[in-house]
């Protein structure tokens, strides 16, 4: 469900966990705040965004009550303040007082390879820190690739663990195939005077 988009993140789980230390909660809260703002800047579906923010606010309110009983709650209070601000901005935008976010073009790309290959690519991109200078989590990256390629990436971590269990010398089957085929393409292009015919 789309309304769970923020509350299913690792940052929220850390904030919600009674096993987390104060330092872990502080760090997770900072990351979660950035995640909220990034989502609000990127999401052009006002109704979906409203549902996500309202549900997240409800969950944070419940957390605030728990933290206040323990004499804490500053981090959750700050997150609630950020969500309230974004809800106000969303309200203003829906009333037409702020320019609407540009409408995204219809999806034209579709992932037709294996789901495992996409997860392998995802973790490679995350490992190389080549998107947002690495300041993006696996879950956010999975959401982005899902949207770009029109496919839902499920059980990302479990798929990654299966990739790690491969017994061959190289466990990155898809990345190896990419490297091999791209090198072959460049060789063929050189032989044909810089031209390459895909089919």
Order of alpha helices (4+ residues) and beta strands (2+ residues): alpha-alpha-alpha-alpha-alpha-alpha-alpha-alpha
